[in-house]
Amino acid sequence: MTLSLESMLQLSIILPILTTLAIVATGNKPNLREAVTIISSLILLYLSVNLYQGIKQGESISVTWWPLLPNLQISFNIEPLGMLFALIASFLWLITTVYSIGYMRHHEEQNQTQFYACFAIAIGSVMGIAFAENLFTLFIFYETLTLSTYPLVTHAGTEKAKKGGRVYLGVLLGTSIVFFLLAIISTWFVAGTLDFKPGGIFDSDVNTTVAGVILVLFIFGIGKAAIMPFHRWLPAAMVAPTPVSALLHAVAVVKAGVFTILKVCLFIFGIDLLSILPTTQFLLYLAGASVLLASLVAMRQDNLKARLAYSTISQLGYITIGALLATSAGVIGSSMHIATHAFGKITLFFCAGAILVTAHKSKISEMRGLGLQMPITMAAFFIASLSIIGVPPAGGIWSKWFLLMGTLETEQWILMVVLMISSLLNIAYLLPIPFHAFFSKNNIPFANTGTKIKEAPLASLIALSITTVGCVVLFVYPQPLYELAKAILATPE
C-alpha cells in the first residue's frame, strides 16, 4: 500500500502525537520507550523526505481538516519554506533523541517518560506550524508548542526550574495574547482572510500606517523569535536539561519563532508592501540592537549555557533582519540561517551537555585544559563555533553572506556594520573556549589528571559528531539548501 502525499502530510503531524501515547504506555520499560521514540523519528524523517521529493517534482500538497467559518479553516499546505523547517525539525528530532538517551541515562534524570512524551508533542506542533496554510492554524500549533515545552523547562522540579518556567510561560503566552492574537484579528478585519498567499494578502491600496502597526504587533507578538525586549524567557529556560536547551534553540521553539516571522513577512505582507511600511525601518534597527546587545551580554557570561542562550538571541536577530530587508538575498539568507544556525547551535549545546555529564563543569572558567580529556567534544565545539561565526569550513558562511548582500542591496549600511561587528563578537565569546581547552598553559585544572580520554556517553558522542559533520556538509554542499531557500521566492501565485 502506497500512501498519497496528502496522507503523508497528515501523518507527519499526527504521528508524533500517537508516539506520545506509545511512550506513556511503555514508560516502565526504558529500552522499549526509547525504541518507540527512535522508530517514530525515523518514520517522520522518511515522511518529510518524501514530501520534499513531492514538492521538488511540482506537486501541490494540501489538506483541510475542519472548515470553521467562511474563509477560516484548519488546513495545511506545503511550500518550500515550511518544507525546509520540517526537514530540519524531523532530522534533528532523531539526532536529539539519540543524544538524549545517552545524556538522560548517564545523568540519571528523573521523569524521563514525561521528557520524551512532551518532546514528541512539541515536534508534532512544529510540523503543524511548518505546514499551516493560514494564520489561524499556525496560531493553534504555536500555542500548543509553548504549552508542551513548559514541562520540559520545569523538568528538574526545583524552585529555580519552576521560576524559570513561570518566566518562560509568562513571556510567551503574554506576547501571544497581547500582540500576536491582536495582529491576527486585525489582519482578518483589514484583509478579510488569514490564508497565506505568495506576495501577501493585503490590497494594494491598504493604509500603510495601519499595515505598519499590524507588522509591529506581529514582530512583538511572535515572542519565540526573542527580539528584545521580549527575550527574557530564553535565558530563563536554561534551567532545563541540556537536551531541552537543544530542543529550544535548534529544533523547535526559537526556530518556530523566526519561521513564523518569515512566513508573516512573505505570505501576509509580501516583499513589496514590507519595503514601504513606515515601521519596517524601526523594526530593522530593533533587530539590529538585539543582535549587538545580546552578543555583548553573551561575552560577560561565565556559565556556558547562558552564553549560548544570549548567542541564540543574537543569531535570531539575523533572521529577523533578513526577513525585514524585503529583498531576495535577505530572504534566502534568513532561510538558510535557520538551517545553518540549527546545526551549529545544537552542536554547541550537545557539547555543553557532554561536558556537564562527563566533567561536571558548567562554568567556562573551569574548562581550561578540558580538551586533553574530551578532544572529540571540544573539536566539535570548535567547528560548530566556526559555523555560528560564519567562516569556513562551516555552513554558516553562506547564510551570513546572503544577509550581508541583502544589506548592500538596500543600502542599509548601519545594519551591515552591525552584522560585521556581531561576527567579531562571536569570535570573542566562542573561540576562546576551545582555544583554552586545548592550548591554555596556566591554571589548567584538567592538566594534572593526565591525558586519559574520558568522553561523553557513546550515544551523545555519536549525536554531536553527526551534527558537527552536518555543519561541514552545509559548507561543502549547500546547493540543496540554497535551492530550497530560493524556491520560497518562486512560489507561484
KESE-133673 format. One record per residue (C-alpha): residue in three letters; chain; x negated, y, z negated. Coordinates in Angstrom, 2 decimals, padded with zeros to 5 digits. Layout:
BEGIN
ALA | A | X | Y | Z;
...
END
This chain:
BEGIN
MET | A | 000.00 | 000.00 | 000.00;
THR | A | -001.44 | 003.35 | 001.09;
LEU | A | -000.49 | 006.44 | -000.89;
SER | A | 000.53 | 009.54 | 001.01;
LEU | A | -001.39 | 012.74 | 000.37;
GLU | A | 001.70 | 014.19 | -001.31;
SER | A | 001.78 | 011.22 | -003.69;
MET | A | -001.92 | 011.67 | -004.41;
LEU | A | -001.31 | 015.32 | -005.24;
GLN | A | 001.38 | 014.42 | -007.76;
LEU | A | -000.63 | 011.54 | -009.20;
SER | A | -003.64 | 013.80 | -009.75;
ILE | A | -001.50 | 015.87 | -012.14;
ILE | A | 000.42 | 013.00 | -013.74;
LEU | A | -002.50 | 010.57 | -014.15;
PRO | A | -004.30 | 012.48 | -016.95;
ILE | A | -001.02 | 012.72 | -018.87;
LEU | A | -000.45 | 008.96 | -018.55;
THR | A | -004.08 | 008.47 | -019.59;
THR | A | -003.30 | 010.33 | -022.82;
LEU | A | -000.67 | 007.73 | -023.72;
ALA | A | -003.08 | 004.90 | -022.92;
ILE | A | -005.81 | 006.50 | -025.04;
VAL | A | -003.47 | 006.79 | -028.02;
ALA | A | -002.31 | 003.18 | -027.55;
THR | A | -005.91 | 001.89 | -027.55;
GLY | A | -007.15 | 004.25 | -030.25;
ASN | A | -008.14 | 001.47 | -032.68;
LYS | A | -010.31 | -000.19 | -030.01;
PRO | A | -013.02 | 002.34 | -029.12;
ASN | A | -014.54 | 000.35 | -026.25;
LEU | A | -011.15 | -000.09 | -024.57;
ARG | A | -010.14 | 003.51 | -025.27;
GLU | A | -013.28 | 004.86 | -023.62;
ALA | A | -012.99 | 002.40 | -020.72;
VAL | A | -009.48 | 003.75 | -020.08;
THR | A | -010.85 | 007.30 | -020.03;
ILE | A | -013.67 | 006.47 | -017.63;
ILE | A | -011.46 | 004.46 | -015.28;
SER | A | -008.88 | 007.27 | -015.21;
SER | A | -011.53 | 009.88 | -014.47;
LEU | A | -012.86 | 007.71 | -011.62;
ILE | A | -009.36 | 007.41 | -010.16;
LEU | A | -008.84 | 011.18 | -010.45;
LEU | A | -012.13 | 011.82 | -008.65;
TYR | A | -011.07 | 009.36 | -005.92;
LEU | A | -007.76 | 011.19 | -005.51;
SER | A | -009.48 | 014.58 | -005.35;
VAL | A | -011.94 | 013.42 | -002.69;
ASN | A | -009.10 | 012.01 | -000.59;
LEU | A | -007.14 | 015.26 | -000.89;
TYR | A | -010.28 | 017.15 | 000.13;
GLN | A | -010.62 | 014.98 | 003.21;
GLY | A | -006.97 | 015.67 | 003.97;
ILE | A | -007.29 | 019.45 | 003.98;
LYS | A | -010.55 | 019.20 | 005.97;
GLN | A | -008.52 | 017.49 | 008.67;
GLY | A | -005.98 | 020.31 | 008.61;
GLU | A | -003.25 | 018.51 | 006.67;
SER | A | -000.61 | 020.59 | 004.88;
ILE | A | -000.04 | 019.08 | 001.45;
SER | A | 002.74 | 020.43 | -000.77;
VAL | A | 005.27 | 019.07 | -003.25;
THR | A | 008.26 | 020.61 | -005.04;
TRP | A | 009.29 | 019.22 | -008.43;
TRP | A | 012.13 | 021.43 | -009.70;
PRO | A | 013.90 | 024.30 | -007.94;
LEU | A | 014.97 | 026.63 | -010.76;
LEU | A | 016.21 | 029.83 | -009.12;
PRO | A | 016.19 | 031.19 | -005.59;
ASN | A | 012.51 | 031.79 | -004.73;
LEU | A | 011.45 | 030.25 | -008.05;
GLN | A | 010.42 | 026.63 | -008.45;
ILE | A | 007.82 | 024.36 | -009.98;
SER | A | 005.85 | 023.36 | -006.92;
PHE | A | 002.35 | 022.52 | -005.78;
ASN | A | 000.30 | 023.18 | -002.68;
ILE | A | -003.31 | 022.50 | -001.79;
GLU | A | -005.52 | 025.20 | -000.30;
PRO | A | -009.35 | 025.45 | -000.27;
LEU | A | -009.80 | 027.49 | -003.48;
GLY | A | -007.63 | 025.12 | -005.52;
MET | A | -009.36 | 022.16 | -003.91;
LEU | A | -012.77 | 023.50 | -004.90;
PHE | A | -011.63 | 023.90 | -008.51;
ALA | A | -010.05 | 020.43 | -008.59;
LEU | A | -013.17 | 018.74 | -007.21;
ILE | A | -015.37 | 020.38 | -009.84;
ALA | A | -012.98 | 019.55 | -012.68;
SER | A | -012.42 | 015.92 | -011.68;
PHE | A | -016.13 | 015.21 | -011.20;
LEU | A | -017.18 | 016.90 | -014.43;
TRP | A | -014.40 | 015.15 | -016.39;
LEU | A | -016.11 | 011.88 | -015.52;
ILE | A | -019.57 | 013.15 | -016.44;
THR | A | -018.41 | 014.82 | -019.66;
THR | A | -016.65 | 011.61 | -020.70;
VAL | A | -019.88 | 009.65 | -020.27;
TYR | A | -021.74 | 012.30 | -022.27;
SER | A | -019.08 | 012.32 | -024.99;
ILE | A | -019.32 | 008.58 | -025.56;
GLY | A | -023.00 | 008.93 | -026.47;
TYR | A | -022.53 | 012.15 | -028.45;
MET | A | -019.38 | 011.28 | -030.41;
ARG | A | -020.60 | 007.84 | -031.45;
HIS | A | -024.13 | 008.89 | -032.35;
HIS | A | -022.84 | 011.87 | -034.30;
GLU | A | -020.16 | 009.69 | -035.92;
GLU | A | -017.44 | 012.23 | -035.20;
GLN | A | -014.01 | 011.77 | -036.73;
ASN | A | -010.72 | 011.79 | -034.79;
GLN | A | -012.28 | 010.56 | -031.56;
THR | A | -008.95 | 009.31 | -030.22;
GLN | A | -007.47 | 012.79 | -030.62;
PHE | A | -010.50 | 014.21 | -028.83;
TYR | A | -010.15 | 012.00 | -025.75;
ALA | A | -006.36 | 012.40 | -025.66;
CYS | A | -006.45 | 016.21 | -025.78;
PHE | A | -009.27 | 016.19 | -023.26;
ALA | A | -007.07 | 014.24 | -020.82;
ILE | A | -004.13 | 016.66 | -021.27;
ALA | A | -006.49 | 019.56 | -020.64;
ILE | A | -007.70 | 018.04 | -017.36;
GLY | A | -004.10 | 017.39 | -016.29;
SER | A | -003.38 | 021.06 | -016.99;
VAL | A | -006.39 | 022.09 | -014.92;
MET | A | -005.16 | 020.05 | -011.95;
GLY | A | -001.75 | 021.71 | -012.30;
ILE | A | -003.41 | 025.14 | -012.29;
ALA | A | -005.57 | 024.26 | -009.28;
PHE | A | -002.64 | 023.10 | -007.15;
ALA | A | 000.07 | 025.51 | -008.36;
GLU | A | 002.00 | 027.01 | -005.44;
ASN | A | 003.25 | 030.02 | -007.39;
LEU | A | 002.55 | 032.13 | -010.45;
PHE | A | 005.34 | 030.53 | -012.47;
THR | A | 003.92 | 027.01 | -012.05;
LEU | A | 000.42 | 028.26 | -012.77;
PHE | A | 001.55 | 030.03 | -015.95;
ILE | A | 003.14 | 026.84 | -017.34;
PHE | A | -000.06 | 024.82 | -016.93;
TYR | A | -002.22 | 027.78 | -018.02;
GLU | A | -000.46 | 027.84 | -021.38;
THR | A | -000.48 | 024.04 | -021.66;
LEU | A | -004.26 | 024.23 | -021.28;
THR | A | -004.50 | 026.68 | -024.18;
LEU | A | -002.38 | 024.52 | -026.47;
SER | A | -004.10 | 021.25 | -025.56;
THR | A | -007.58 | 022.63 | -026.21;
TYR | A | -006.71 | 024.16 | -029.60;
PRO | A | -007.01 | 020.78 | -031.42;
LEU | A | -010.38 | 020.33 | -029.75;
VAL | A | -011.63 | 023.67 | -031.08;
THR | A | -010.47 | 022.80 | -034.62;
HIS | A | -011.71 | 019.21 | -034.29;
ALA | A | -014.06 | 019.37 | -037.30;
GLY | A | -011.20 | 020.28 | -039.63;
THR | A | -013.38 | 022.65 | -041.69;
GLU | A | -012.28 | 026.12 | -042.76;
LYS | A | -014.76 | 027.59 | -040.26;
ALA | A | -013.25 | 025.46 | -037.47;
LYS | A | -009.71 | 026.49 | -038.43;
LYS | A | -010.73 | 030.16 | -038.45;
GLY | A | -012.33 | 029.78 | -035.01;
GLY | A | -009.17 | 028.04 | -033.79;
ARG | A | -006.98 | 030.91 | -035.01;
VAL | A | -009.08 | 033.44 | -033.10;
TYR | A | -009.03 | 031.16 | -030.04;
LEU | A | -005.28 | 030.73 | -030.08;
GLY | A | -004.54 | 034.31 | -031.11;
VAL | A | -006.53 | 035.96 | -028.32;
LEU | A | -005.47 | 033.59 | -025.54;
LEU | A | -001.77 | 033.49 | -026.44;
GLY | A | -001.74 | 037.19 | -027.27;
THR | A | -003.18 | 038.27 | -023.91;
SER | A | -000.86 | 035.86 | -022.09;
ILE | A | 002.31 | 037.11 | -023.74;
VAL | A | 001.48 | 040.82 | -023.88;
PHE | A | -000.20 | 041.23 | -020.48;
PHE | A | -000.08 | 038.12 | -018.24;
LEU | A | 003.63 | 037.41 | -018.63;
LEU | A | 004.45 | 041.11 | -018.17;
ALA | A | 002.33 | 041.14 | -015.00;
ILE | A | 004.21 | 038.12 | -013.64;
ILE | A | 007.63 | 039.66 | -014.40;
SER | A | 006.54 | 042.97 | -012.83;
THR | A | 005.34 | 041.14 | -009.73;
TRP | A | 008.72 | 039.39 | -009.44;
PHE | A | 010.59 | 042.71 | -009.57;
VAL | A | 008.29 | 044.53 | -007.16;
ALA | A | 007.57 | 041.76 | -004.62;
GLY | A | 010.68 | 039.61 | -005.05;
THR | A | 008.65 | 036.39 | -005.13;
LEU | A | 005.90 | 034.68 | -007.11;
ASP | A | 004.68 | 032.38 | -004.32;
PHE | A | 001.01 | 032.55 | -003.47;
LYS | A | 000.50 | 033.79 | 000.08;
PRO | A | -002.71 | 034.45 | 002.04;
GLY | A | -003.10 | 038.20 | 002.35;
GLY | A | -000.85 | 038.91 | -000.64;
ILE | A | 002.88 | 039.21 | -001.27;
PHE | A | 003.35 | 042.97 | -001.73;
ASP | A | 004.84 | 045.01 | 001.11;
SER | A | 002.54 | 047.34 | 003.00;
ASP | A | 004.39 | 050.37 | 001.62;
VAL | A | 004.16 | 049.29 | -002.02;
ASN | A | 003.43 | 052.07 | -004.52;
THR | A | -000.32 | 051.73 | -005.12;
THR | A | -000.07 | 053.17 | -008.62;
VAL | A | 002.46 | 050.53 | -009.63;
ALA | A | 000.41 | 047.78 | -007.98;
GLY | A | -002.72 | 049.10 | -009.69;
VAL | A | -001.09 | 048.90 | -013.12;
ILE | A | 000.04 | 045.34 | -012.39;
LEU | A | -003.55 | 044.46 | -011.44;
VAL | A | -004.80 | 045.77 | -014.80;
LEU | A | -002.15 | 043.68 | -016.58;
PHE | A | -003.35 | 040.59 | -014.72;
ILE | A | -007.05 | 041.13 | -015.45;
PHE | A | -006.39 | 041.80 | -019.15;
GLY | A | -003.78 | 039.05 | -019.37;
ILE | A | -005.98 | 036.32 | -017.97;
GLY | A | -007.85 | 036.10 | -021.26;
LYS | A | -009.59 | 032.87 | -020.31;
ALA | A | -011.83 | 034.92 | -017.99;
ALA | A | -013.23 | 036.52 | -021.18;
ILE | A | -013.53 | 040.06 | -019.85;
MET | A | -014.46 | 042.40 | -022.69;
PRO | A | -012.81 | 043.35 | -024.99;
PHE | A | -010.79 | 040.09 | -024.82;
HIS | A | -013.80 | 037.81 | -025.18;
ARG | A | -013.97 | 037.03 | -028.90;
TRP | A | -012.19 | 033.71 | -028.56;
LEU | A | -015.12 | 032.24 | -026.66;
PRO | A | -017.88 | 032.64 | -029.30;
ALA | A | -015.30 | 031.72 | -031.97;
ALA | A | -014.64 | 028.42 | -030.18;
MET | A | -018.28 | 027.39 | -030.56;
VAL | A | -017.39 | 025.73 | -033.88;
ALA | A | -016.14 | 022.82 | -031.75;
PRO | A | -018.26 | 019.73 | -030.95;
THR | A | -020.65 | 020.23 | -028.04;
PRO | A | -018.63 | 018.15 | -025.53;
VAL | A | -015.73 | 020.52 | -026.25;
SER | A | -018.00 | 023.51 | -025.65;
ALA | A | -018.98 | 021.94 | -022.33;
LEU | A | -015.29 | 021.48 | -021.51;
LEU | A | -014.51 | 025.11 | -022.40;
HIS | A | -017.42 | 026.61 | -020.48;
ALA | A | -017.73 | 024.49 | -017.38;
VAL | A | -014.84 | 022.13 | -016.73;
ALA | A | -011.60 | 023.69 | -017.84;
VAL | A | -010.84 | 026.83 | -019.80;
VAL | A | -013.11 | 029.61 | -018.56;
LYS | A | -013.04 | 028.26 | -015.02;
ALA | A | -009.23 | 028.25 | -015.17;
GLY | A | -009.50 | 031.94 | -016.09;
VAL | A | -011.74 | 033.08 | -013.26;
PHE | A | -009.96 | 030.77 | -010.81;
THR | A | -006.68 | 032.49 | -011.73;
ILE | A | -008.24 | 035.92 | -011.23;
LEU | A | -009.46 | 034.89 | -007.78;
LYS | A | -006.08 | 033.39 | -006.94;
VAL | A | -004.23 | 036.55 | -008.01;
CYS | A | -006.63 | 038.86 | -006.16;
LEU | A | -006.45 | 036.89 | -002.90;
PHE | A | -002.93 | 035.49 | -002.84;
ILE | A | -000.89 | 038.05 | -004.79;
PHE | A | -002.61 | 041.33 | -003.88;
GLY | A | -004.74 | 040.46 | -000.87;
ILE | A | -008.10 | 041.96 | 000.04;
ASP | A | -006.64 | 044.89 | 002.00;
LEU | A | -004.42 | 046.13 | -000.83;
LEU | A | -007.01 | 045.40 | -003.50;
SER | A | -009.55 | 047.65 | -001.82;
ILE | A | -007.29 | 050.74 | -002.02;
LEU | A | -005.80 | 050.38 | -005.50;
PRO | A | -006.74 | 053.22 | -007.87;
THR | A | -007.56 | 050.85 | -010.76;
THR | A | -009.88 | 048.49 | -008.86;
GLN | A | -012.97 | 050.62 | -009.43;
PHE | A | -012.25 | 050.90 | -013.16;
LEU | A | -011.91 | 047.11 | -013.42;
LEU | A | -015.12 | 046.59 | -011.44;
TYR | A | -017.02 | 048.76 | -013.91;
LEU | A | -015.36 | 046.98 | -016.83;
ALA | A | -016.50 | 043.63 | -015.45;
GLY | A | -019.97 | 045.09 | -014.90;
ALA | A | -020.05 | 046.27 | -018.52;
SER | A | -019.11 | 042.75 | -019.64;
VAL | A | -021.98 | 041.34 | -017.60;
LEU | A | -024.58 | 043.64 | -019.18;
LEU | A | -023.29 | 043.83 | -022.76;
ALA | A | -022.81 | 040.07 | -023.07;
SER | A | -026.34 | 039.50 | -021.77;
LEU | A | -027.74 | 041.92 | -024.36;
VAL | A | -025.79 | 040.25 | -027.15;
ALA | A | -026.98 | 036.82 | -025.95;
MET | A | -030.61 | 037.90 | -026.39;
ARG | A | -030.00 | 038.52 | -030.10;
GLN | A | -028.51 | 035.09 | -030.86;
ASP | A | -030.71 | 032.55 | -032.60;
ASN | A | -028.00 | 029.87 | -032.55;
LEU | A | -028.34 | 028.10 | -029.21;
LYS | A | -024.61 | 027.55 | -028.60;
ALA | A | -023.85 | 031.17 | -029.48;
ARG | A | -026.46 | 032.36 | -026.99;
LEU | A | -024.97 | 030.14 | -024.32;
ALA | A | -021.46 | 031.38 | -025.17;
TYR | A | -022.37 | 035.02 | -024.56;
SER | A | -024.22 | 033.96 | -021.44;
THR | A | -020.95 | 032.47 | -020.19;
ILE | A | -019.09 | 035.75 | -020.82;
SER | A | -021.71 | 037.50 | -018.70;
GLN | A | -021.55 | 034.95 | -015.87;
LEU | A | -017.75 | 035.09 | -015.75;
GLY | A | -018.09 | 038.80 | -015.12;
TYR | A | -019.99 | 037.96 | -011.92;
ILE | A | -016.99 | 036.01 | -010.60;
THR | A | -014.55 | 038.78 | -011.53;
ILE | A | -016.74 | 041.35 | -009.80;
GLY | A | -016.85 | 039.24 | -006.64;
ALA | A | -013.07 | 038.94 | -006.60;
LEU | A | -012.52 | 042.68 | -007.12;
LEU | A | -015.06 | 043.72 | -004.48;
ALA | A | -012.43 | 042.65 | -001.94;
THR | A | -014.95 | 041.53 | 000.69;
SER | A | -015.61 | 038.18 | 002.32;
ALA | A | -019.09 | 038.00 | 000.80;
GLY | A | -017.72 | 038.75 | -002.66;
VAL | A | -015.03 | 036.08 | -002.39;
ILE | A | -017.49 | 033.47 | -001.10;
GLY | A | -019.97 | 034.38 | -003.85;
SER | A | -017.33 | 034.17 | -006.58;
SER | A | -016.01 | 030.84 | -005.30;
MET | A | -019.48 | 029.33 | -005.06;
HIS | A | -020.38 | 030.70 | -008.51;
ILE | A | -017.50 | 028.73 | -010.03;
ALA | A | -019.35 | 025.59 | -008.93;
THR | A | -022.97 | 026.60 | -009.47;
HIS | A | -022.28 | 028.06 | -012.91;
ALA | A | -020.26 | 024.96 | -013.85;
PHE | A | -023.18 | 022.63 | -013.19;
GLY | A | -025.78 | 024.91 | -014.74;
LYS | A | -023.85 | 025.77 | -017.89;
ILE | A | -022.54 | 022.27 | -018.57;
THR | A | -026.14 | 021.03 | -018.38;
LEU | A | -027.27 | 023.65 | -020.90;
PHE | A | -024.52 | 022.65 | -023.31;
PHE | A | -025.28 | 018.96 | -022.81;
CYS | A | -028.89 | 019.75 | -023.74;
ALA | A | -027.78 | 021.73 | -026.81;
GLY | A | -025.71 | 018.75 | -027.97;
ALA | A | -028.55 | 016.33 | -027.30;
ILE | A | -030.88 | 018.47 | -029.42;
LEU | A | -028.33 | 018.60 | -032.24;
VAL | A | -027.67 | 014.86 | -032.45;
THR | A | -031.32 | 013.87 | -031.98;
ALA | A | -033.42 | 016.58 | -033.64;
HIS | A | -030.61 | 018.03 | -035.80;
LYS | A | -031.51 | 021.56 | -034.74;
SER | A | -029.19 | 024.32 | -033.62;
LYS | A | -031.42 | 027.40 | -034.04;
ILE | A | -033.68 | 028.40 | -031.18;
SER | A | -036.43 | 029.49 | -033.58;
GLU | A | -036.67 | 025.91 | -034.84;
MET | A | -037.12 | 024.32 | -031.40;
ARG | A | -040.78 | 025.15 | -030.78;
GLY | A | -042.65 | 022.09 | -029.59;
LEU | A | -039.44 | 020.12 | -029.09;
GLY | A | -040.47 | 019.32 | -025.52;
LEU | A | -043.06 | 016.95 | -026.96;
GLN | A | -040.28 | 014.74 | -028.30;
MET | A | -037.49 | 015.41 | -025.81;
PRO | A | -039.19 | 016.05 | -022.43;
ILE | A | -036.23 | 014.97 | -020.27;
THR | A | -033.75 | 017.13 | -022.18;
MET | A | -035.95 | 020.22 | -022.14;
ALA | A | -036.85 | 019.75 | -018.47;
ALA | A | -033.12 | 019.59 | -017.71;
PHE | A | -032.64 | 022.77 | -019.76;
PHE | A | -035.33 | 024.48 | -017.68;
ILE | A | -033.78 | 023.54 | -014.32;
ALA | A | -030.27 | 024.50 | -015.46;
SER | A | -031.65 | 027.84 | -016.67;
LEU | A | -033.04 | 028.49 | -013.20;
SER | A | -029.56 | 027.94 | -011.78;
ILE | A | -028.00 | 030.43 | -014.19;
ILE | A | -030.76 | 032.95 | -013.43;
GLY | A | -030.30 | 032.40 | -009.70;
VAL | A | -033.71 | 031.25 | -008.43;
PRO | A | -034.91 | 028.17 | -006.51;
PRO | A | -034.76 | 025.21 | -006.67;
ALA | A | -031.28 | 025.50 | -008.20;
GLY | A | -027.94 | 026.30 | -006.56;
GLY | A | -027.20 | 029.49 | -008.49;
ILE | A | -029.29 | 031.45 | -005.99;
TRP | A | -026.68 | 031.09 | -003.24;
SER | A | -023.69 | 032.39 | -005.17;
LYS | A | -025.68 | 035.32 | -006.54;
TRP | A | -026.97 | 036.09 | -003.05;
PHE | A | -023.43 | 036.44 | -001.68;
LEU | A | -022.37 | 038.52 | -004.68;
LEU | A | -025.25 | 040.92 | -004.05;
MET | A | -024.27 | 041.05 | -000.37;
GLY | A | -020.75 | 041.97 | -001.49;
THR | A | -022.06 | 044.93 | -003.48;
LEU | A | -024.12 | 046.05 | -000.47;
GLU | A | -021.11 | 045.80 | 001.88;
THR | A | -019.02 | 048.02 | -000.39;
GLU | A | -021.94 | 050.31 | -001.33;
GLN | A | -021.39 | 049.55 | -004.99;
TRP | A | -024.97 | 050.46 | -005.89;
ILE | A | -024.36 | 050.61 | -009.63;
LEU | A | -022.91 | 047.09 | -009.64;
MET | A | -025.80 | 045.84 | -007.53;
VAL | A | -028.24 | 047.17 | -010.13;
VAL | A | -026.11 | 045.65 | -012.90;
LEU | A | -026.31 | 042.19 | -011.29;
MET | A | -030.07 | 042.50 | -010.81;
ILE | A | -030.68 | 043.67 | -014.39;
SER | A | -028.46 | 040.88 | -015.68;
SER | A | -030.55 | 038.29 | -013.83;
LEU | A | -033.67 | 039.70 | -015.50;
LEU | A | -031.91 | 039.46 | -018.86;
ASN | A | -031.01 | 035.85 | -018.01;
ILE | A | -034.72 | 035.18 | -017.70;
ALA | A | -035.38 | 036.87 | -021.04;
TYR | A | -032.87 | 034.86 | -023.07;
LEU | A | -033.12 | 031.46 | -021.34;
LEU | A | -036.66 | 030.73 | -020.14;
PRO | A | -038.47 | 031.28 | -023.50;
ILE | A | -036.55 | 028.30 | -024.90;
PRO | A | -038.08 | 025.61 | -022.63;
PHE | A | -041.39 | 027.51 | -022.49;
HIS | A | -041.85 | 027.40 | -026.27;
ALA | A | -040.56 | 023.84 | -026.36;
PHE | A | -043.43 | 022.71 | -024.11;
PHE | A | -046.24 | 025.24 | -024.49;
SER | A | -045.98 | 027.05 | -027.81;
LYS | A | -049.23 | 026.82 | -029.80;
ASN | A | -048.12 | 028.41 | -033.06;
ASN | A | -045.58 | 027.29 | -035.64;
ILE | A | -044.71 | 024.09 | -033.85;
PRO | A | -042.59 | 022.07 | -036.29;
PHE | A | -042.46 | 019.10 | -033.93;
ALA | A | -046.15 | 019.00 | -033.04;
ASN | A | -047.21 | 017.35 | -036.30;
THR | A | -044.83 | 014.45 | -035.74;
GLY | A | -046.86 | 013.27 | -032.76;
THR | A | -045.64 | 012.93 | -029.19;
LYS | A | -043.38 | 009.94 | -029.74;
ILE | A | -040.45 | 010.41 | -027.41;
LYS | A | -037.06 | 010.32 | -029.07;
GLU | A | -034.43 | 011.36 | -026.56;
ALA | A | -030.66 | 011.69 | -026.85;
PRO | A | -028.34 | 008.65 | -026.72;
LEU | A | -028.56 | 006.96 | -023.31;
ALA | A | -025.02 | 007.89 | -022.19;
SER | A | -025.64 | 011.55 | -022.98;
LEU | A | -029.04 | 011.46 | -021.27;
ILE | A | -027.52 | 009.97 | -018.11;
ALA | A | -024.82 | 012.65 | -018.03;
LEU | A | -027.18 | 015.61 | -018.42;
SER | A | -029.54 | 014.09 | -015.83;
ILE | A | -026.69 | 013.84 | -013.30;
THR | A | -025.62 | 017.46 | -013.79;
THR | A | -029.27 | 018.57 | -013.53;
VAL | A | -029.57 | 016.76 | -010.21;
GLY | A | -026.31 | 018.50 | -009.24;
CYS | A | -027.95 | 021.90 | -009.81;
VAL | A | -030.75 | 020.97 | -007.38;
VAL | A | -028.41 | 019.37 | -004.82;
LEU | A | -026.37 | 022.59 | -004.68;
PHE | A | -029.60 | 024.37 | -003.71;
VAL | A | -030.80 | 021.85 | -001.14;
TYR | A | -027.40 | 021.08 | 000.36;
PRO | A | -024.98 | 023.97 | -000.28;
GLN | A | -023.21 | 023.67 | 003.08;
PRO | A | -020.07 | 021.75 | 001.93;
LEU | A | -019.57 | 024.21 | -000.94;
TYR | A | -020.11 | 027.18 | 001.37;
GLU | A | -017.69 | 025.82 | 003.98;
LEU | A | -015.00 | 025.26 | 001.35;
ALA | A | -015.54 | 028.79 | -000.02;
LYS | A | -015.45 | 030.26 | 003.48;
ALA | A | -012.23 | 028.35 | 004.28;
ILE | A | -010.49 | 030.23 | 001.47;
LEU | A | -010.60 | 033.37 | 003.61;
ALA | A | -009.49 | 031.49 | 006.70;
THR | A | -006.32 | 030.03 | 005.17;
PRO | A | -003.61 | 030.51 | 007.81;
GLU | A | -000.53 | 032.60 | 007.20;
END
